Amino acid sequence: MKRFAPLLFILLTVAMLAGCAERRIPPIERPEGVYAVAGVTSPRYDWQLLAGYLPMEGKGVSRDVLTALDATVVELLAEHGVNGVTPPANTRQCQEIVTFENTSGSRISALKYWVQVGECAKADYLVVPQLLYWQEREGSDWGVDRPAGVVMDVYIIDVNSGRLLARRHYDETQRPLSADLGNAGRHFERGGKWLTANELARYGLDRMLRELGL
């Protein structure tokens, strides 16, 4: 009987950890109307944010990263069955127009800027994804010198009323299971692998969009 004790302990431990899945926030009831999704932006300064603060001011990411994240948002919305939404490829034109129109005047608030983008896109609601921090993985699926890290926000702005309707926040720098037992379920869900920054961002965007009813 004694020789089965270690095996039984391991099985019980695995079962307990598998049950430690992170809590999911129920999705909000999404208002009906015309939706547009802004292209993902990477603010460099706190005044460009709709809420919160940057982990590190003055640091941005490449356009290639933002373009890849735009595609990820479009893919996820399709997977979630969300149709009839103006995609980032179209909304980016409005972002450029509004940016140009405000270059000669005084600085406007981030909220006012995005409301103007939503008006240009003829949307009732504008979905605004913002990338606040990006750290690439150094290593492989099974071992790293530096893990990937991503911090993102996704907002829904009520364009007609000019107010922020909802916000979801995602902040994760991946850690080994031994240092993150509270999220053991997440490790098992990912197959115990070290994710790339793109994979981590996809995970976070999927969660945030679902919580926003998208």
VENHUMO-V22713 format. One record per backbone hydrogen bond with DSSP energy under -1.0 kcal/mol. NH is the residue of the N-H (numbers start at 1). CO is the residue of the C=O. If there is no record, write none. Layout:
NH:CO
NH:CO
This chain:
4:1
5:2
8:4
9:5
10:6
11:7
12:8
13:9
14:10
15:11
16:12
17:13
18:14
19:15
20:17
28:211
36:125
37:86
38:127
41:129
48:45
49:46
58:44
66:62
67:63
68:64
69:65
70:66
71:67
72:68
73:69
74:70
75:71
76:72
77:73
78:74
79:75
80:76
81:78
82:77
86:35
90:87
91:87
92:88
95:91
96:92
97:93
98:94
99:95
100:96
101:97
102:98
103:100
113:109
114:110
115:111
116:112
117:113
118:114
119:115
120:116
121:117
122:119
123:118
124:34
125:34
126:157
127:36
128:155
130:153
131:41
132:151
133:151
135:149
138:146
140:143
145:138
146:138
149:135
150:172
151:133
152:170
153:130
154:168
155:128
156:166
157:126
158:163
159:124
159:157
162:158
163:158
165:156
166:156
168:154
170:152
172:150
174:148
179:176
180:177
183:180
184:181
185:20
187:183
188:184
189:185
190:186
191:188
192:187
193:190
194:141
200:196
201:197
202:198
203:199
204:200
205:201
206:202
207:203
208:204
209:205
210:206
211:207
212:208
213:210
214:209
